[in-house]
Amino acid sequence: MEPVQEGVANLVNHCAEVQQGEKVLLINEGGEADTDLVELIAQAVRNAGGHEQVMWLDRPERGGGPGAAPPISDELATAIRSADKVISLYPLGDRALVQTLGDNPSVLVANTMFRTKEDFASNHARYHWGMANAIYERFEKELFAEGRRVRLANPAGTDISGVIGSFSERARQLDEYRVPFSRSFNSPAYIPVATTRCEGQAVIEYTNGFRREPIDHPPTIIIENNIMTRVEGPSEAKRWVDEYAKNLDERAERLNRPDANKVDSWHGGLHPTAECVGGPRGLIGNANTDMAHFHVGPEGEHMAAQWGRLILELDGETVIENGVYHPDFDDPKLRETAQRFGLRHWK
C-alpha cells in the first residue's frame, strides 16, 4: 500500500470507522482539497462497504478565534443529517455543528485539516488514529493530574518548574468547542495544562503563534511566584525584549489586577510522529512534541511565545527530551492499547 493510501485508510477505517452499508458524506473545500485525493477517500469508503456522496463547497474566508468556522447552509445541514458519517476536508466548526444539529445527532463527523495527497502520505496521517487518540486521553485525563510536579525546559535555556493546577481559563474556553460526535483526524495540541507555583525562565525562540517564525535573538521571560514579571536578554535582543515587555505591560495596564500576567497554562503536542509544520498551515504542526507555549492572565490569553526542543518532566521522570518521547518513558496503559490495536509499540 502506498503511503497516501495508508493515510486515507487510517482516516476512513480508524477515525471515521466507516461500516458496511453506511451513507458517508464527503465535504471538500474548493481550491484547497486535491480532487485525486477525494477520489482515493471515496474509493476507501467503498472498500469499507460504505456509500459515498461527494459535495464541493467554496473556500470560506479565514479568521476568528478558537472554533471559528463559516455558518452551515440549509443545503449542507440537510446533507449532514441524511448521512451516517461525514468526512470533512472543509472547516466545519463544532459550535456551528451543534447550533445546526443539536447536542446529540446520530451522525459522526470526522474533520481534517489535511487537503493534499502529500498531507495524507505524512507520518502524522499514517499513524494509527485510535492510538493517537488514546495517547491524548491518557495524558489529558490521567497523566496531567492535579498536584503533579512539572518541569519544562530546553537546551536554549528555558527552565521552568511548577505544579499542575485544578483550573485553566484557556482550557475551559477550548473545552466549549469539543462535542462528542465530532473527531479531528489530525491531532491538535492537548488541552492546556493548568499551572501553579511556576518559577524560572522561558527563552522565546519562535513568534507569531502557530506560524512559528524563528526569533533571531531570543528574549527571556522571567517567571516568579507564577507571574511573568519581566523580560531580559542581551543587547542584540533589544527589539524582542522590548516587544514582549510591552505585551506584559499592556496586559497589566488593561486588566489592572495583580494576576494580570499570571501563568494560566501551557501546552504542546503529544503525537509521536507528527511533523512540526510551520507557516500558514502551522496548526497541523500543533500535534508535534517539539514545541510548547503559554497562556497568560485571568482570561487565559494565548501568548505568541514558543520554544522548541522541549524537555518535559512529570514528578522527576523525563517524558519528552529534545522534542521527542524519551526512550525510557513508557506507560502500561498505552502499551496495552497498542497491543489491542495490533501495534508493536506506541512511540
RODREN-648814 format. One record per residue: residue in three letters; y, z, x of N, C-alpha, C in turn. Coordinates in steps of 0.02 Angstrom, whole numbers, padded with zeros to 5 digits, always signed. Each point is the difference from the previous one (the first is absolute). Last residue first. Example, Ala and Ser with C-alpha at 12.3 -4.5 7.8 and 13.67 -1.06 7.14 Angstrom:
<rs>
SER-00112+00354+00642+00059+00003+00042+00055+00037-00039 ALA-00286-00004+00015+00059+00000-00045+00060+00000+00045 
</rs>
This chain:
<rs>
LYS+00224+01024+00260+00059-00013+00041-00019-00036+00064 TRP-00159+00065-00171+00060-00008-00041+00063-00016+00040 HIS-00280-00060+00031+00050+00051+00015+00061-00015-00042 ARG-00200-00120-00037-00024+00039+00057+00048+00056+00019 LEU-00036-00103-00253+00038-00011+00060-00027+00044+00056 GLY-00056-00017-00247-00039-00041+00046+00036-00017+00065 PHE+00066+00148-00189+00024-00070-00004-00039-00047+00046 ARG-00048+00231+00002-00010-00021-00069+00022-00072-00011 GLN+00041+00104+00208-00071-00014-00008-00015-00025-00070 ALA+00218+00072+00044-00014-00062+00036-00073-00019-00007 THR+00068+00207-00085+00024-00055-00042-00015-00067+00033 GLU-00049+00195+00121-00046-00008-00055+00020-00058-00046 ARG+00145+00059+00174-00062-00027+00029-00051-00013-00055 LEU+00197+00109-00058+00012-00071+00011-00061-00033+00031 LYS-00010+00231-00031+00004-00033-00066+00012-00075+00008 PRO-00003+00139+00196-00067-00008-00031+00003-00036-00068 ASP+00162-00040+00212+00003+00041-00060-00066-00011-00037 ASP+00127-00030+00265-00044-00026-00052+00004+00048-00059 PHE+00110-00053+00267+00012+00024-00069-00049-00034-00047 ASP+00015-00047+00237-00039+00060-00015+00011+00026-00071 PRO+00117-00195+00092-00072-00012+00000-00041+00060-00021 HIS+00248-00043-00096-00028+00026+00062-00076-00010-00002 TYR+00173-00162-00131-00040+00061-00010-00032+00020+00067 VAL+00228-00129+00022-00066-00015-00027-00039+00065-00009 GLY+00228-00013+00094+00000-00047-00056-00067-00019-00028 ASN+00043+00162+00181+00028-00065+00020-00010-00052-00055 GLU-00132+00191-00072+00029+00002+00067+00022-00070+00020 ILE-00092+00169-00224+00024-00065+00022+00032+00008+00068 VAL-00110+00187-00081-00025-00048-00049+00016-00071+00021 THR-00027+00257+00122+00033-00065+00002-00035-00049-00047 GLU+00025+00277-00015-00048-00055+00010+00037-00067-00001 GLY+00108+00216-00042-00019-00007+00070-00050-00056+00014 ASP+00090+00044-00221-00030+00063+00024-00027-00007+00071 LEU+00066-00222-00059-00006+00046-00056-00037+00062+00024 GLU+00146-00228+00111-00047+00055+00006+00002+00043-00062 LEU+00082-00258+00104-00002+00045-00057-00055+00052+00012 ILE+00158-00208+00126-00049+00052+00012+00004+00048-00059 LEU+00090-00273+00037-00003+00067-00029-00057+00042+00028 ARG+00128-00223+00044-00052+00031+00043-00010+00073-00021 GLY+00234-00084-00083-00066-00029+00004-00045+00037+00048 TRP+00231+00049-00173-00026-00001+00068-00072-00026-00001 GLN+00245-00007-00164-00072+00002+00011-00017+00006+00074 ALA+00202+00003-00202-00010+00026+00068-00074+00009+00012 ALA+00159-00038-00206-00021-00058+00038-00006+00018+00074 MET-00029+00153-00228+00043-00007+00059-00028-00056+00043 HIS-00009+00088-00275-00032-00035+00055+00050-00005+00058 GLU+00015+00200-00183+00024-00067+00018-00041-00029+00058 GLY-00005+00212-00158-00055-00036+00032+00018-00071+00022 GLU+00134+00186-00101-00015-00059-00040-00055-00042+00031 PRO+00087+00198+00105-00029+00021-00064-00016-00058-00046 GLY-00001-00044+00269+00044+00029-00049-00034+00017-00066 VAL-00110-00189+00158+00048+00052+00018+00038+00025-00061 HIS-00233-00138+00118+00043+00001-00059+00040+00065+00004 PHE-00133-00155+00206+00019+00058-00039+00030-00018-00068 HIS-00194-00132+00171+00071+00013-00010+00011+00057-00048 ALA-00195-00157+00167+00015+00054-00046+00075+00005-00007 MET-00222-00174+00110+00069+00020-00014+00004+00061-00045 ASP-00210-00112+00073+00042+00004+00059+00067+00034-00012 THR-00194-00065-00151+00003+00069+00024+00049+00010+00058 ASN+00004-00184-00216-00021+00009+00068+00010+00072+00024 ALA+00070-00100-00214-00068+00028+00001-00023+00019+00070 ASN+00209-00113-00054+00003+00072-00012-00068+00033+00001 GLY+00054-00242+00021-00016+00039+00059+00004+00075-00010 ILE+00062-00156-00170-00072-00006+00011-00021+00043+00059 LEU+00228-00024-00049-00033+00048-00044-00075-00002+00007 GLY+00150-00155+00115-00022+00061+00033-00031+00052-00045 ARG+00100-00237-00008-00062+00018-00035-00028+00066+00027 PRO+00202-00097+00090+00009-00001-00073-00062+00022-00039 GLY-00003+00087+00249+00039-00054-00029+00002+00003-00076 GLY-00215+00088+00144+00071+00017-00007+00037-00055-00035 VAL-00272+00104+00035+00045-00055-00014+00071+00026-00006 CYS-00241+00084+00095+00067+00028-00007+00051-00057-00007 GLU-00271+00006-00078+00047-00021+00052+00069+00030-00014 ALA-00244+00107-00077+00059-00038-00022+00046-00016+00059 THR-00216+00133-00010+00005-00065+00034+00063-00039-00018 PRO-00063+00229-00084-00025-00004+00069+00013-00066+00036 HIS+00152+00133-00189-00049-00054+00001-00025-00011+00071 LEU+00176+00153-00084-00066+00028+00016-00054-00053+00006 GLY+00297+00042+00021-00058-00033-00029-00065+00032+00023 GLY+00242+00127-00033-00016-00061+00036-00059-00032-00035 HIS+00202+00221-00030-00063-00036-00013-00005-00063+00044 TRP+00147+00253-00072-00012-00055+00046-00061-00038-00025 SER+00204+00192-00099-00069-00023+00009-00002-00055+00053 ASP+00195+00143-00052-00038+00003-00062-00074-00016+00013 VAL+00206+00099+00155-00057-00045+00002-00039+00009-00064 LYS+00269+00047+00013-00066+00030+00011-00053-00055+00004 ASN+00253-00003-00033-00039-00039+00049-00066+00033+00017 ALA+00146+00096-00163+00013-00072-00010-00042-00043+00047 ASP+00022+00251-00048-00063-00036+00012+00009-00076-00008 PRO+00182+00159-00033-00028+00011+00067-00065-00038+00015 ARG+00199-00098-00158-00047+00057-00006-00037+00007+00066 ASN+00151-00188-00088+00035+00064+00007-00045+00059-00013 LEU-00018-00257-00013-00038+00050-00038+00030+00069+00003 ARG+00104-00183+00117-00011-00021-00069-00034+00053-00042 GLU+00036+00033+00235+00063+00001-00038-00011-00017-00073 ALA-00185-00012+00146+00023+00070-00005+00064+00005-00041 ARG-00082-00214+00050-00043+00033-00049+00022+00072-00010 GLU+00110-00123+00166+00018-00025-00067-00043+00032-00054 ASP-00046+00049+00228+00065+00028-00021+00017-00022-00071 LEU-00195-00089+00103-00008+00071-00016+00065+00029-00026 ASN+00007-00223+00071-00046+00006-00057-00008+00073-00021 LYS+00117-00047+00197+00041-00016-00059-00043+00006-00064 ALA-00109+00021+00204+00042+00060-00012+00043-00011-00061 TYR-00125-00182+00074-00043+00049-00034+00037+00066-00012 GLU+00117-00173+00114-00021-00025-00066-00042+00052-00037 ASP+00071+00042+00225+00056+00004-00048-00023-00022-00069 VAL-00155-00021+00173+00014+00071-00011+00055+00007-00052 TRP-00047-00215+00072-00050+00025-00047+00008+00074-00012 ARG+00146-00107+00153+00005-00034-00065-00047+00030-00051 LYS-00010+00078+00227+00056+00025-00040+00005-00033-00069 ALA-00157-00016+00203-00023+00005-00070+00057+00020-00047 GLU+00023-00014+00240-00015-00068-00024-00024-00001-00073 SER+00044+00208+00113+00061-00037-00014-00013-00070-00027 PRO-00190+00180-00047+00039-00018+00060+00059-00043-00019 GLY-00093+00176-00183-00024-00059+00036+00043-00013+00061 GLU-00028+00150-00261+00015-00001+00071-00026-00065+00031 VAL+00065+00137-00252-00031-00058+00032+00023-00003+00073 ARG-00033+00207-00206+00044-00041+00041-00040-00058+00030 THR-00088+00157-00170+00064+00031+00016+00048-00045+00040 MET-00217+00011-00183+00024-00046+00051+00072+00020+00017 ILE-00189+00173-00098+00061-00038-00013+00014-00047+00058 ASN-00177+00172-00015-00013-00051-00051+00062-00040-00019 ASN+00002+00159+00181-00008+00035-00064-00006-00048-00059 GLU+00069-00138+00190-00002+00073+00008-00005+00033-00068 ILE-00004-00256+00143-00018+00034-00062-00008+00075+00015 ILE+00117-00245+00108-00023+00068+00012-00010+00035-00067 ILE+00000-00269+00092+00022+00046-00053-00031+00068+00013 THR+00061-00225+00162-00047+00055-00014+00031+00046-00053 PRO+00020-00281+00083+00031+00066-00005-00054+00052-00016 PRO-00027-00252+00129-00015+00045-00056+00039+00066+00004 HIS+00037-00256+00079+00008+00064+00034-00009+00055-00053 ASP-00046-00221-00068+00000-00011+00072+00006+00065+00040 ILE-00118-00043-00241+00064+00025+00024-00002-00004+00077 PRO-00143-00149-00199+00001+00045+00059+00071+00020+00019 GLU-00091-00060-00249+00036-00033+00054+00006+00048+00059 ARG-00123-00002-00236-00018+00027+00066+00033-00039+00057 ARG-00019-00013-00256+00008-00058+00045-00012+00019+00073 PHE+00003+00158-00186-00064-00033+00011+00005-00061+00045 GLY+00210+00150+00022-00056+00011-00045-00062-00038+00019 ASN+00210+00010+00131-00003-00049-00055-00065+00004-00039 THR-00007+00087+00256+00047+00009-00055-00012-00053-00054 TYR-00128+00133+00232+00007-00057-00045+00048+00018-00056 GLU-00056+00156+00175-00012-00063+00035+00012-00062-00043 ILE+00059+00280+00028+00000-00054-00049-00002-00067+00035 VAL-00078+00265+00046+00031-00056+00036-00007-00062-00044 ALA-00001+00275-00054-00028-00066-00017+00039-00054+00036 GLN-00054+00289+00021+00044-00057+00007-00038-00064-00018 GLY-00017+00283-00066-00015-00047+00053+00049-00057+00001 GLU-00107+00173-00200+00039+00012+00061-00017-00056+00049 CYS-00044+00088-00280+00001-00052+00052+00045+00020+00058 ARG-00074+00109-00224+00000+00031+00066-00004-00051+00057 THR-00084-00103-00223+00044+00058+00008-00004+00023+00073 THR-00069-00229-00173+00002+00034+00064+00048+00058-00001 ALA-00155-00201-00155+00052+00051+00000-00004+00042+00064 VAL-00081-00256-00034-00028+00067+00012+00058+00050+00005 PRO-00033-00256-00128+00034+00042+00049-00026+00072+00002 ILE-00158-00206-00068+00050+00040-00035+00033+00048+00050 TYR-00097-00216+00114-00026+00054-00042+00058+00038-00033 ALA+00014-00264+00056+00007+00064+00035-00028+00054-00046 PRO-00113-00218-00062+00070+00018+00012+00005+00054+00054 SER-00190-00211-00050+00013+00072+00001+00073+00015+00014 ASN-00105-00216-00128+00026+00018+00067+00019+00074-00002 PHE-00080-00066-00199-00050-00024+00047+00022+00012+00072 SER+00063+00141-00227+00030-00043+00052-00054-00020+00049 ARG-00002+00077-00277-00022+00011+00069+00038-00047+00046 SER+00001+00114-00272+00027-00048+00049-00022+00019+00070 PHE-00041+00128-00206-00030-00066-00011+00025-00053+00049 PRO+00075+00237-00005-00072-00005+00014-00030-00069-00008 VAL+00254+00057+00087-00034+00001-00065-00073-00015+00011 ARG+00248+00068+00139-00072-00009+00003-00030+00005-00070 TYR+00233+00036+00060-00016-00071-00004-00075-00013+00007 GLU+00104+00218+00019+00017-00026-00067-00021-00072-00009 ASP-00015+00114+00209-00057+00012-00043+00012-00024-00071 LEU+00171-00005+00167-00048-00054+00008-00060+00008-00046 GLN+00167+00170+00002+00029-00063-00023-00052-00056+00003 ARG-00059+00210+00088+00005+00003-00074+00027-00066-00027 ALA-00007+00028+00232-00067-00009-00027+00002+00000-00076 ARG+00199+00049+00112-00017-00070+00007-00070-00015-00028 GLU+00074+00223+00006+00035-00038-00052-00016-00074+00006 SER-00163+00203+00073+00044-00050+00029+00033-00038-00057 PHE-00154+00245+00045+00036-00047-00043+00044-00046+00041 SER-00146+00175+00092-00028-00007-00067+00032-00054-00042 GLY-00030+00010+00284+00028+00039-00055-00032-00017-00067 ILE-00064-00002+00280+00000-00040-00061+00020+00044-00059 VAL+00085+00039+00253-00053+00021-00045+00005-00042-00063 GLY+00079-00041+00276+00019+00027-00065-00061+00020-00039 SER+00114-00129+00245-00051+00043-00028+00025+00028-00066 ILE+00052-00216+00186+00021+00040-00057-00059+00041-00024 ASP+00091-00190+00190-00045+00058+00000+00025+00050-00052 THR+00053-00258+00135-00003+00034-00064-00049+00058+00004 GLY+00034-00158+00181+00033+00065+00000+00005+00034-00067 ALA-00117-00211+00076+00072-00008+00015+00038+00065-00002 PRO-00240-00028-00055+00014-00001+00072+00074-00005+00017 ASN-00070+00124-00229-00015-00066+00028+00019+00000+00074 ALA-00045+00172-00244+00026-00013+00067-00011-00073+00017 LEU-00035+00219-00193+00014-00071+00005+00032-00013+00067 ARG-00154+00206-00132+00041-00021+00057+00005-00076-00002 VAL-00072+00225-00175+00003-00071+00017+00044-00011+00061 ARG-00148+00200-00160+00048-00014+00053-00004-00074+00019 ARG-00060+00107-00248-00027-00023+00063+00056-00013+00051 GLY+00036+00065-00233-00012+00054+00047-00029-00021+00067 GLU-00038-00152-00218+00055+00047+00010-00021+00056+00047 ALA-00126-00237+00019+00004+00059-00044+00058+00045+00019 PHE-00109-00236+00056+00071+00019+00005+00013+00060-00046 LEU-00217-00082-00002+00014+00014+00071+00073+00018+00012 GLU-00075-00051-00230-00036+00055+00033+00023+00014+00071 LYS+00087-00173-00157-00021+00054-00045-00030+00060+00035 GLU+00080-00200+00118+00053+00020-00047-00019+00062-00041 PHE-00160-00100+00153+00057+00030+00034+00051+00028-00050 ARG-00188-00111-00088-00023+00058+00039+00059+00034+00034 GLU+00037-00203-00117-00012+00056-00045-00020+00063+00038 TYR+00027-00201+00122+00064+00024-00025-00010+00061-00046 ILE-00193-00107+00080+00036+00032+00055+00066+00029-00025 ALA-00127-00130-00150-00030+00066+00010+00035+00038+00057 ASN+00060-00224-00042+00024+00043-00054-00026+00071+00008 ALA-00079-00164+00149+00070+00014+00013+00028+00047-00053 MET-00217-00077-00033+00002+00048+00055+00072+00018+00016 GLY-00036-00165-00162-00022+00065-00025+00002+00053+00054 TRP+00048-00227+00057+00053+00032-00039-00021+00069-00025 HIS-00080-00131+00227-00026+00019-00067+00052+00040-00040 TYR+00078-00176+00186-00029+00068+00002-00017+00022-00071 ARG+00115-00207+00050-00074-00004+00004-00033+00068+00002 ALA+00242-00037-00003-00030-00026-00062-00076+00003+00001 HIS+00121+00070+00196+00020+00040-00058-00037-00022-00062 ASN-00017-00128+00196-00043+00059+00002+00013+00046-00059 SER+00060-00259-00037+00020+00056+00044-00052+00056-00001 ALA+00012-00211-00132-00044+00000+00058+00014+00058+00047 PHE+00132-00041-00194-00067+00020-00022-00052-00003+00056 ASP+00227-00069+00039+00000+00070-00022-00071+00024-00015 GLU+00031-00228+00046+00004+00041+00062+00000+00074-00017 LYS+00010-00155-00174-00068+00003+00027-00001+00042+00064 THR+00195+00058-00173-00023-00058+00038-00072+00010+00023 ARG+00138+00165-00120+00015-00063-00034-00032-00061+00033 PHE+00010+00298-00031-00025-00057+00038+00010-00064-00040 MET+00044+00222-00081+00057-00033+00031-00022-00060+00041 THR-00124+00114-00225+00001-00008+00072+00064-00034+00023 ASN-00146+00134-00227+00059-00032+00030-00011-00011+00074 ALA-00150+00044-00235-00005+00003+00073+00059-00040+00029 VAL-00074+00124-00250+00044-00045+00037-00007+00012+00075 LEU-00140+00039-00252+00010+00025+00068+00040-00052+00038 VAL-00026+00063-00282-00001-00046+00056+00007+00037+00067 SER+00016+00094-00226-00070-00013+00018-00007-00044+00061 PRO+00208+00178-00048-00026-00063-00025-00071-00011+00024 ASN+00173+00205-00004-00073-00008+00007-00025-00066-00029 ASP+00236+00071+00002-00028+00038+00056-00074-00014+00013 GLY+00172-00189-00104-00016+00069-00015-00035+00033+00059 LEU+00094-00230-00013-00070+00009-00021-00017+00070-00024 THR+00225-00072+00080-00026-00055-00040-00067+00016-00033 GLN+00110+00153+00148+00047-00013-00055-00026-00054-00047 VAL-00123+00046+00196-00005+00055-00048+00046-00012-00060 LEU+00013-00154+00177-00065-00005-00033-00008+00054-00053 ALA+00190+00003+00139+00005-00053-00049-00066-00008-00038 ARG+00001+00153+00177+00044+00025-00053+00006-00053-00056 ASP-00119-00056+00197-00037+00046-00043+00042+00025-00058 GLY+00043-00242+00114+00014+00070+00011-00038+00044-00049 LEU-00036-00254+00112-00005+00037-00063+00012+00074+00014 PRO+00028-00238+00141+00022+00070-00001+00000+00031-00071 TYR-00175-00187+00101+00067-00002-00030+00022+00073-00007 LEU-00225-00090+00032+00037-00018+00059+00073-00012-00021 SER-00220+00126-00125+00070-00021+00001+00026-00012+00070 ILE-00222+00031-00182+00012-00003+00072+00068-00032+00009 VAL-00141+00130-00213+00056-00041+00024+00002+00004+00076 LYS-00190+00045-00219+00026+00014+00067+00059-00047+00014 ASP-00091-00004-00213-00035+00061+00021+00026+00024+00068 ALA+00147-00147-00189-00044-00001+00058-00037+00066+00008 SER+00176-00054-00163-00061-00036-00018-00052-00001+00056 ARG+00220+00098+00023-00038+00038-00051-00066-00034-00016 ILE+00152-00109+00147-00029+00059+00032-00043+00038-00050 ALA+00120-00186-00080-00054-00021+00045-00034+00060+00033 THR+00190+00039-00133-00056-00022-00042-00060-00020+00043 ALA+00201+00054+00110-00030+00060-00030-00061-00018-00043 LEU+00131-00174+00090-00040+00032+00052-00035+00061-00029 GLU+00149-00111-00142-00056-00044+00016-00047+00032+00051 ASP+00203+00109-00054-00048+00005-00055-00062-00042+00014 SER+00132+00087+00215+00015-00040-00059-00053+00010-00054 ILE+00086+00172+00197-00058-00039-00021+00015-00037-00065 PRO+00172+00083+00213-00029+00017-00066-00057-00047-00017 PRO+00050+00048+00261+00030-00034-00057-00030+00023-00065 ALA+00011+00171+00203-00035-00062-00013+00033-00032-00060 ALA-00006+00244+00167+00042-00053-00029-00040-00064-00008 GLY-00070+00218+00101-00024-00020-00066+00040-00056-00032 PRO+00126+00131+00185-00071+00005-00010-00019-00019-00072 GLY+00231-00098+00048-00034+00053+00036-00074+00000-00013 GLY+00174-00222-00001-00017+00060-00037-00038+00049+00043 GLY-00008-00278+00029+00049+00055+00002-00024+00059-00040 ARG-00036-00289-00003-00022+00060+00035+00053+00054-00006 GLU-00063-00213-00173+00047+00026+00049-00026+00064+00030 PRO-00184-00174-00090+00056+00042-00025+00049+00018+00056 ARG-00169-00222-00040+00014+00056+00045+00059+00040-00027 ASP-00158-00136-00170+00054-00011+00048+00011+00062+00042 LEU-00244-00048-00101+00066+00023-00022+00051-00013+00055 TRP-00268-00072-00091+00049-00003+00053+00068+00020-00029 MET-00282+00035-00066+00070-00006-00019+00043-00003+00063 VAL-00279-00023-00088+00049-00002+00054+00070-00010-00029 GLN-00261+00098-00068+00057-00035-00028+00055+00005+00053 GLU-00289+00034+00005+00069+00007+00021+00048-00039-00044 HIS-00250+00131-00005+00031-00061-00025+00075+00006+00012 GLY-00239+00117+00122+00059+00005-00042+00025-00068-00021 GLY-00186+00062+00154-00018-00005-00071+00059+00005-00046 ALA-00009-00008+00247-00016+00067-00025-00019+00000-00074 ASN+00069-00199+00109-00061+00022+00034-00022+00068-00024 ARG+00206-00086-00076-00057-00035-00032-00066+00022+00032 VAL+00195+00082+00098-00007+00029-00068-00059-00032-00035 ALA+00060-00090+00206-00033+00065+00009-00009+00036-00067 GLN+00120-00202+00001-00070-00013+00014-00039+00066+00009 ALA+00233+00012-00026-00031-00022-00063-00075-00012+00010 ILE+00127+00047+00191-00007+00060-00041-00034-00018-00067 LEU+00051-00178+00143-00053+00041+00030-00011+00064-00041 GLU+00179-00137-00062-00064-00032-00018-00058+00039+00030 VAL+00215+00068+00059-00012+00016-00070-00066-00031-00024 LEU+00076-00053+00217-00024+00069-00004-00017+00018-00072 ASP+00101-00206+00040-00070-00001+00023-00030+00069-00003 THR+00229-00021-00050-00042-00029-00053-00073-00003+00020 ASP+00185+00183+00082-00032-00061+00025-00047-00027-00054 ALA+00227+00157-00037-00073+00001+00002-00027-00069+00019 GLU+00235+00017-00019-00024+00050+00047-00076-00001+00007 GLY+00128-00140-00153+00037-00005+00063-00021+00049+00053 GLY-00059+00070-00245+00017-00067+00021+00043-00001+00062 GLU-00180+00186-00081+00071-00008+00011+00015-00070+00027 ASN-00210+00098-00165+00020-00023+00066+00074-00014+00004 ILE-00228+00118-00143+00072-00012-00005+00026-00014+00070 LEU-00245+00004-00145+00028-00006+00067+00074-00018-00007 LEU-00204+00117-00163+00064-00035+00003+00025+00001+00072 VAL-00251+00026-00128+00042+00021+00057+00062-00044+00002 LYS-00227+00086-00162+00057-00046+00002+00050+00026+00053 GLU-00279+00044-00009+00069+00025-00010+00051-00057+00003 GLY-00251-00008+00033+00027-00012-00066+00072+00023-00010 GLN-00132+00106+00201-00025-00056-00039+00032-00003-00069 GLN+00143+00127+00184-00068+00004-00024-00018-00062-00041 VAL+00190+00102+00200-00014-00048-00054-00075+00001-00016 GLU+00166+00141+00147-00068+00015-00026-00017-00044-00060 ALA+00205+00030+00151+00000-00017-00072-00067+00015-00033 CYS+00006+00053+00229+00062+00026-00030+00002-00014-00074 HIS-00189-00075+00125+00008+00071+00015+00062+00031-00031 ASN-00064-00238-00028-00060+00041-00011+00011+00075+00008 VAL+00178-00169+00032-00032-00012-00064-00056+00050-00015 LEU+00121+00010+00210+00045+00008-00056-00037-00004-00067 ASN-00122-00046+00195+00018+00071-00002+00046+00015-00059 ALA-00055-00223+00048-00057+00035-00031+00014+00075-00005 VAL+00159-00131+00113+00000-00016-00071-00057+00036-00036 GLY+00010+00018+00235+00055+00035-00031+00003-00012-00075 GLU-00161-00117+00123-00016+00071+00001+00055+00040-00035 GLN+00035-00228+00034-00046+00011-00055-00022+00073-00003 VAL+00134-00070+00180+00039-00001-00062-00044+00012-00061 PRO-00108-00016+00215+00041+00061-00009+00040+00000-00065 GLU-00228-00140+00000+00062-00003+00037+00042+00063-00012 MET-00274-00016-00012+00060+00000-00042+00062+00000+00044 
</rs>
